[in-house]
Amino acid sequence: MRYGAMFADYNYFEVNVKEYDSSHDFTVTRAASLNYPKNNAVMFIIKQYMDKADVFSSVENCLIFWPENVNLPKGLEKKHAIVFCEDPHLEYCRFFQKHNITNFIPCSQVKEINRYLVAGNVEIGKGTKIFPYVYMNGNIHIGENCYIAAGARIIGNVYIGNHVLIKENAVIGADGLSTDRDTDGSAVTMPQFGGVVIEDDVQIGANSVIARGAIDNTVISRGCKIDNSVYVSHNAFLGENVFMCGESHTFGSVTVGRNTQISGNAAVRDGLTVGEGCLVGAGAMVTRNVKDNTVVSGNPAREMLFPR
């Protein structure tokens, strides 16, 4: 995702790593992902993604939760504080809980303009129409000739391009559910640090929700059309001209290729990729990756025997 470094790197917290690895004495200040590693970040890696472990050589002074019984690349322990653990994602979530780290959008001073409300740093381009009862709070850029209908909510780090239509009561930038389950069954939730990028000529339907990224950004590429009552979860990437019909869902870290259609009431499981030029049938539950130019339907979704 080419927007990974678009928003400024803030110091969201300050935690010294000594309590995790006594051989190091430095502070971590942000979260980072394997896609966009950063210095002085808290990160994790699980066994399924060990082919990406070389990203840690490009940064320094990170706190890394590492799967036990998996060999550490030579020299990595000199650059980073390493915590070996059975479940790196759970320990990563516990890090935020232990240190009382949240990233709720602050309740800044609100200004009323033509019966819509603005807080934080909001830029609005020429020719953009914003209707009453819209609420915007955060670091927000809205391009030219956009249409933001009554009741929409735009929250957090959000970039909106030109000629974007956001219909009534849509929510852009809500937190997704990045939650693991502790050994006693209780929830351990990590804060959301990512933003939302919406490129030019996108439509977001009424009552639809675009969640901000958990670490990186959720990206809706140029020309996408999203129907009413659709949910796009954290870290999703929709390629150009994707259509999502009413009440369809893409869960966390889903990638959808350009010119693909996801039909009504369909859902795509977290972390999956749906290729380019695909059709996901109405009510389908996608539980595995879908190759380019494929039609799938059913629960679980299976490839149809005829070409699209």
Secondary structure as a PSIPRED ss2 file (coil, helix, strand):
# PSIPRED VFORMAT (PSIPRED V4.0)

   1 M C   1.000  0.000  0.000
   2 R C   1.000  0.000  0.000
   3 Y C   1.000  0.000  0.000
   4 G C   1.000  0.000  0.000
   5 A C   1.000  0.000  0.000
   6 M C   1.000  0.000  0.000
   7 F C   1.000  0.000  0.000
   8 A C   1.000  0.000  0.000
   9 D C   1.000  0.000  0.000
  10 Y C   1.000  0.000  0.000
  11 N C   1.000  0.000  0.000
  12 Y C   1.000  0.000  0.000
  13 F C   1.000  0.000  0.000
  14 E C   1.000  0.000  0.000
  15 V E   0.000  0.000  1.000
  16 N E   0.000  0.000  1.000
  17 V H   0.000  1.000  0.000
  18 K H   0.000  1.000  0.000
  19 E H   0.000  1.000  0.000
  20 Y C   1.000  0.000  0.000
  21 D C   1.000  0.000  0.000
  22 S C   1.000  0.000  0.000
  23 S C   1.000  0.000  0.000
  24 H C   1.000  0.000  0.000
  25 D C   1.000  0.000  0.000
  26 F C   1.000  0.000  0.000
  27 T E   0.000  0.000  1.000
  28 V E   0.000  0.000  1.000
  29 T C   1.000  0.000  0.000
  30 R E   0.000  0.000  1.000
  31 A E   0.000  0.000  1.000
  32 A C   1.000  0.000  0.000
  33 S C   1.000  0.000  0.000
  34 L C   1.000  0.000  0.000
  35 N C   1.000  0.000  0.000
  36 Y C   1.000  0.000  0.000
  37 P C   1.000  0.000  0.000
  38 K C   1.000  0.000  0.000
  39 N C   1.000  0.000  0.000
  40 N C   1.000  0.000  0.000
  41 A E   0.000  0.000  1.000
  42 V E   0.000  0.000  1.000
  43 M E   0.000  0.000  1.000
  44 F E   0.000  0.000  1.000
  45 I C   1.000  0.000  0.000
  46 I C   1.000  0.000  0.000
  47 K H   0.000  1.000  0.000
  48 Q H   0.000  1.000  0.000
  49 Y H   0.000  1.000  0.000
  50 M H   0.000  1.000  0.000
  51 D H   0.000  1.000  0.000
  52 K H   0.000  1.000  0.000
  53 A H   0.000  1.000  0.000
  54 D H   0.000  1.000  0.000
  55 V H   0.000  1.000  0.000
  56 F H   0.000  1.000  0.000
  57 S H   0.000  1.000  0.000
  58 S H   0.000  1.000  0.000
  59 V C   1.000  0.000  0.000
  60 E C   1.000  0.000  0.000
  61 N C   1.000  0.000  0.000
  62 C C   1.000  0.000  0.000
  63 L E   0.000  0.000  1.000
  64 I E   0.000  0.000  1.000
  65 F E   0.000  0.000  1.000
  66 W E   0.000  0.000  1.000
  67 P E   0.000  0.000  1.000
  68 E C   1.000  0.000  0.000
  69 N C   1.000  0.000  0.000
  70 V C   1.000  0.000  0.000
  71 N C   1.000  0.000  0.000
  72 L C   1.000  0.000  0.000
  73 P C   1.000  0.000  0.000
  74 K C   1.000  0.000  0.000
  75 G C   1.000  0.000  0.000
  76 L H   0.000  1.000  0.000
  77 E H   0.000  1.000  0.000
  78 K H   0.000  1.000  0.000
  79 K H   0.000  1.000  0.000
  80 H C   1.000  0.000  0.000
  81 A E   0.000  0.000  1.000
  82 I E   0.000  0.000  1.000
  83 V E   0.000  0.000  1.000
  84 F E   0.000  0.000  1.000
  85 C E   0.000  0.000  1.000
  86 E C   1.000  0.000  0.000
  87 D C   1.000  0.000  0.000
  88 P H   0.000  1.000  0.000
  89 H H   0.000  1.000  0.000
  90 L H   0.000  1.000  0.000
  91 E H   0.000  1.000  0.000
  92 Y H   0.000  1.000  0.000
  93 C H   0.000  1.000  0.000
  94 R H   0.000  1.000  0.000
  95 F H   0.000  1.000  0.000
  96 F H   0.000  1.000  0.000
  97 Q H   0.000  1.000  0.000
  98 K H   0.000  1.000  0.000
  99 H C   1.000  0.000  0.000
 100 N C   1.000  0.000  0.000
 101 I C   1.000  0.000  0.000
 102 T C   1.000  0.000  0.000
 103 N C   1.000  0.000  0.000
 104 F C   1.000  0.000  0.000
 105 I C   1.000  0.000  0.000
 106 P C   1.000  0.000  0.000
 107 C C   1.000  0.000  0.000
 108 S C   1.000  0.000  0.000
 109 Q C   1.000  0.000  0.000
 110 V C   1.000  0.000  0.000
 111 K E   0.000  0.000  1.000
 112 E E   0.000  0.000  1.000
 113 I E   0.000  0.000  1.000
 114 N C   1.000  0.000  0.000
 115 R C   1.000  0.000  0.000
 116 Y E   0.000  0.000  1.000
 117 L E   0.000  0.000  1.000
 118 V E   0.000  0.000  1.000
 119 A E   0.000  0.000  1.000
 120 G E   0.000  0.000  1.000
 121 N E   0.000  0.000  1.000
 122 V E   0.000  0.000  1.000
 123 E E   0.000  0.000  1.000
 124 I E   0.000  0.000  1.000
 125 G C   1.000  0.000  0.000
 126 K C   1.000  0.000  0.000
 127 G C   1.000  0.000  0.000
 128 T C   1.000  0.000  0.000
 129 K E   0.000  0.000  1.000
 130 I E   0.000  0.000  1.000
 131 F C   1.000  0.000  0.000
 132 P C   1.000  0.000  0.000
 133 Y C   1.000  0.000  0.000
 134 V C   1.000  0.000  0.000
 135 Y E   0.000  0.000  1.000
 136 M E   0.000  0.000  1.000
 137 N E   0.000  0.000  1.000
 138 G E   0.000  0.000  1.000
 139 N E   0.000  0.000  1.000
 140 I E   0.000  0.000  1.000
 141 H E   0.000  0.000  1.000
 142 I E   0.000  0.000  1.000
 143 G C   1.000  0.000  0.000
 144 E C   1.000  0.000  0.000
 145 N C   1.000  0.000  0.000
 146 C C   1.000  0.000  0.000
 147 Y E   0.000  0.000  1.000
 148 I E   0.000  0.000  1.000
 149 A C   1.000  0.000  0.000
 150 A C   1.000  0.000  0.000
 151 G C   1.000  0.000  0.000
 152 A C   1.000  0.000  0.000
 153 R E   0.000  0.000  1.000
 154 I E   0.000  0.000  1.000
 155 I E   0.000  0.000  1.000
 156 G E   0.000  0.000  1.000
 157 N E   0.000  0.000  1.000
 158 V E   0.000  0.000  1.000
 159 Y E   0.000  0.000  1.000
 160 I E   0.000  0.000  1.000
 161 G C   1.000  0.000  0.000
 162 N C   1.000  0.000  0.000
 163 H C   1.000  0.000  0.000
 164 V C   1.000  0.000  0.000
 165 L E   0.000  0.000  1.000
 166 I E   0.000  0.000  1.000
 167 K C   1.000  0.000  0.000
 168 E C   1.000  0.000  0.000
 169 N C   1.000  0.000  0.000
 170 A C   1.000  0.000  0.000
 171 V E   0.000  0.000  1.000
 172 I E   0.000  0.000  1.000
 173 G E   0.000  0.000  1.000
 174 A E   0.000  0.000  1.000
 175 D C   1.000  0.000  0.000
 176 G C   1.000  0.000  0.000
 177 L C   1.000  0.000  0.000
 178 S C   1.000  0.000  0.000
 179 T E   0.000  0.000  1.000
 180 D E   0.000  0.000  1.000
 181 R E   0.000  0.000  1.000
 182 D C   1.000  0.000  0.000
 183 T C   1.000  0.000  0.000
 184 D C   1.000  0.000  0.000
 185 G C   1.000  0.000  0.000
 186 S C   1.000  0.000  0.000
 187 A E   0.000  0.000  1.000
 188 V E   0.000  0.000  1.000
 189 T E   0.000  0.000  1.000
 190 M C   1.000  0.000  0.000
 191 P C   1.000  0.000  0.000
 192 Q C   1.000  0.000  0.000
 193 F C   1.000  0.000  0.000
 194 G C   1.000  0.000  0.000
 195 G C   1.000  0.000  0.000
 196 V E   0.000  0.000  1.000
 197 V E   0.000  0.000  1.000
 198 I E   0.000  0.000  1.000
 199 E C   1.000  0.000  0.000
 200 D C   1.000  0.000  0.000
 201 D C   1.000  0.000  0.000
 202 V C   1.000  0.000  0.000
 203 Q E   0.000  0.000  1.000
 204 I E   0.000  0.000  1.000
 205 G C   1.000  0.000  0.000
 206 A C   1.000  0.000  0.000
 207 N C   1.000  0.000  0.000
 208 S C   1.000  0.000  0.000
 209 V E   0.000  0.000  1.000
 210 I E   0.000  0.000  1.000
 211 A E   0.000  0.000  1.000
 212 R C   1.000  0.000  0.000
 213 G C   1.000  0.000  0.000
 214 A C   1.000  0.000  0.000
 215 I C   1.000  0.000  0.000
 216 D C   1.000  0.000  0.000
 217 N C   1.000  0.000  0.000
 218 T E   0.000  0.000  1.000
 219 V E   0.000  0.000  1.000
 220 I E   0.000  0.000  1.000
 221 S C   1.000  0.000  0.000
 222 R C   1.000  0.000  0.000
 223 G C   1.000  0.000  0.000
 224 C C   1.000  0.000  0.000
 225 K E   0.000  0.000  1.000
 226 I E   0.000  0.000  1.000
 227 D C   1.000  0.000  0.000
 228 N C   1.000  0.000  0.000
 229 S C   1.000  0.000  0.000
 230 V C   1.000  0.000  0.000
 231 Y E   0.000  0.000  1.000
 232 V E   0.000  0.000  1.000
 233 S C   1.000  0.000  0.000
 234 H C   1.000  0.000  0.000
 235 N C   1.000  0.000  0.000
 236 A C   1.000  0.000  0.000
 237 F E   0.000  0.000  1.000
 238 L E   0.000  0.000  1.000
 239 G C   1.000  0.000  0.000
 240 E C   1.000  0.000  0.000
 241 N C   1.000  0.000  0.000
 242 V C   1.000  0.000  0.000
 243 F E   0.000  0.000  1.000
 244 M E   0.000  0.000  1.000
 245 C C   1.000  0.000  0.000
 246 G C   1.000  0.000  0.000
 247 E C   1.000  0.000  0.000
 248 S C   1.000  0.000  0.000
 249 H E   0.000  0.000  1.000
 250 T E   0.000  0.000  1.000
 251 F C   1.000  0.000  0.000
 252 G C   1.000  0.000  0.000
 253 S C   1.000  0.000  0.000
 254 V C   1.000  0.000  0.000
 255 T E   0.000  0.000  1.000
 256 V E   0.000  0.000  1.000
 257 G C   1.000  0.000  0.000
 258 R C   1.000  0.000  0.000
 259 N C   1.000  0.000  0.000
 260 T C   1.000  0.000  0.000
 261 Q E   0.000  0.000  1.000
 262 I E   0.000  0.000  1.000
 263 S C   1.000  0.000  0.000
 264 G C   1.000  0.000  0.000
 265 N C   1.000  0.000  0.000
 266 A C   1.000  0.000  0.000
 267 A E   0.000  0.000  1.000
 268 V E   0.000  0.000  1.000
 269 R C   1.000  0.000  0.000
 270 D C   1.000  0.000  0.000
 271 G C   1.000  0.000  0.000
 272 L C   1.000  0.000  0.000
 273 T E   0.000  0.000  1.000
 274 V E   0.000  0.000  1.000
 275 G C   1.000  0.000  0.000
 276 E C   1.000  0.000  0.000
 277 G C   1.000  0.000  0.000
 278 C C   1.000  0.000  0.000
 279 L E   0.000  0.000  1.000
 280 V E   0.000  0.000  1.000
 281 G C   1.000  0.000  0.000
 282 A C   1.000  0.000  0.000
 283 G C   1.000  0.000  0.000
 284 A C   1.000  0.000  0.000
 285 M E   0.000  0.000  1.000
 286 V E   0.000  0.000  1.000
 287 T C   1.000  0.000  0.000
 288 R C   1.000  0.000  0.000
 289 N C   1.000  0.000  0.000
 290 V E   0.000  0.000  1.000
 291 K C   1.000  0.000  0.000
 292 D C   1.000  0.000  0.000
 293 N C   1.000  0.000  0.000
 294 T C   1.000  0.000  0.000
 295 V E   0.000  0.000  1.000
 296 V E   0.000  0.000  1.000
 297 S E   0.000  0.000  1.000
 298 G C   1.000  0.000  0.000
 299 N C   1.000  0.000  0.000
 300 P C   1.000  0.000  0.000
 301 A C   1.000  0.000  0.000
 302 R E   0.000  0.000  1.000
 303 E E   0.000  0.000  1.000
 304 M C   1.000  0.000  0.000
 305 L C   1.000  0.000  0.000
 306 F C   1.000  0.000  0.000
 307 P C   1.000  0.000  0.000
 308 R C   1.000  0.000  0.000
